Amino acid sequence: QTDVLEAVARDDSLAEVGVVLCRQVEENCPGVTCSILLVDEQKKLRPLAAPGLPQSYSRAIDGLAIGPFVGSCGTAAWRNEPVEVTDIASDPLWTQFRGLALPLGLRACWSTPVRSSTGEVLATFAFYYDEPRGHSELEGQIVDVCVHLCALAIGHDRVRARNYRLAYFDALTGLPNRGRFNEELSARIGAANPFGLILLDIDHLKLVNDSIGHAAGDALICAVATREIGRAH
């Protein structure tokens, strides 16, 4: 707990915090491989930390939609409840994915959803075992602590991302604001590399606001911003 909380306090990245947590668990639980998967806004699994698993495994499950038969983690996120598979070789939840797990020596998997304060599933925290079995009482206590730490770390990361967005992006258009512009301009000037700067203005914006309302003026600003983003890309 102390190591993870210190990593959060240092403002380490969420992935770094996840790796610290997984490694601590694996050092204290022989035969266990730990995995943390985020659940994105499209309800798809996104690997966060699994230092004990091959990267090829994480790549294979990246982007999988959660569902009723998507291994232990995808099913746990779908049900919003823990899912314990004591034998991957025979359990129907792993029918489509046992070919990924069994060659790596992953024989069982217990996955628990990580929830926000409102009950939203943010992630899954999983124990893979190197033999067919269920979890012990001690492992259950460890998972309870780890799920709490995961929720804390993810919540902290979301607050950090929200604060960054508020500080550096315009709330109306979503484009970088003046503060971000000043930082970028200073960096480019400091680099002493040639660059171009184009200034744009919207003619008669005040007339639009005064005649048909600020909502229309805001819509015009957003439309122009969208068009300029498209041209830049």
Summary of the structure (lengths in Angstrom):
residues: 233
radius of gyration: 23.5
end to end distance: 44.5
largest distance: 72.6
contacts: 652
relative contact order: 0.10
helix: 52%
strand: 16%
